[in-house]
Amino acid sequence: MKRKPEYFVLRGLLFLFDIENTHDDAREKIIVSKNVNDKQELAELFDILMKPEFLFYSVEEREWCIDTLKYYLEAGDSFDEVFTRITTYFDDDVEDQRQFMQVLLSCLLKYHVDDSDMG
């Protein structure tokens, strides 16, 4: 049975970039080295930091994250509620929050499929 989309799933995914997350100098340096408003650099950031975390999730948890992202993107959500509730290490504000989430979705889909192909 599929779990219904929940906003807290999105906040949980982005907690990796939140200053409330455990202090980690290496992670902070990686985050501030990337331009979060550039799709390619954002995807690189996700590949470095999000992929290992995401692959640690169960298949069901991964699918819940992906389905939740798809749901809110298709609903036309602005994602203000996610971005106003976290304070990130990003050097710049995220100019296009929907683009940010679309890049995140494409990365999560890629990680999930790649892992499934290997498994």
Protein Blocks (a to p, Z undefined) as FASTA:
>chain_A
ZZdddfklmmmmmmmmpckbccdfklmmmmmmpcfkbmklmmmmmmmmmmmmmmmpcfkl
mmmmmmmmmmmmmnopahlmmmmmpccfbfbdcfblmlmmmmmmmmmmmmmmmmmmmZZ
